Amino acid sequence: MHTIATAAAAVGRNKNAILREIKAGKISVTKDENGEWQIDPAELHRIYPP
């Protein structure tokens, strides 16, 4: 699972680009026990192919 920062680094984008996709409903996220968003790598790479 990726945080927003690690997801951005994994696809070569900035955190704002990832946040825009989340807010637009294009990337689904879950929250962990600390309340941080977690992004499944498969979900991330569906929008940003490796």
C-alpha positions as a printed Julia matrix, in Angstrom:
50×3 Matrix{Float64}:
   0.0    0.0     0.0
   1.15   3.52   -0.8
   0.75   6.78    1.04
   0.09   9.81   -1.11
   3.79  10.72   -1.04
   5.02   7.24   -1.99
   2.33   6.94   -4.66
   3.45  10.22   -6.19
   7.07   9.09   -6.18
   6.16   5.7    -7.68
   4.5    7.25  -10.72
   6.68  10.35  -11.1
   3.95  12.84  -10.22
   3.58  15.31   -7.39
   1.28  14.84   -4.4
  -1.2   17.42   -5.71
  -1.75  15.4    -8.88
  -2.53  12.29   -6.81
  -4.87  14.28   -4.54
  -6.75  15.66   -7.57
  -7.32  12.12   -8.86
  -8.55  10.99   -5.43
 -10.92  13.95   -5.08
 -12.22  13.36   -8.62
 -13.02   9.77   -7.66
 -10.57   8.25  -10.14
  -8.4    6.6    -7.46
 -10.05   4.93   -4.48
  -8.32   5.02   -1.12
  -8.73   3.52    2.32
  -7.76   4.99    5.66
  -5.4    3.17    8.0
  -5.62   3.12   11.79
  -3.8    6.48   11.94
  -6.28   8.13    9.57
  -3.8    8.32    6.69
  -4.94   7.49    3.17
  -3.6    4.25    1.72
  -3.61   3.62   -2.02
  -3.5    0.11   -3.44
  -0.69  -0.13   -6.05
  -3.06  -1.83   -8.51
  -5.5    1.05   -8.17
  -2.71   3.58   -8.67
  -1.32   1.85  -11.75
  -4.8    1.6   -13.26
  -4.65   5.39  -13.72
  -0.87   5.72  -14.13
   0.44   2.62  -15.94
   3.97   1.59  -14.93
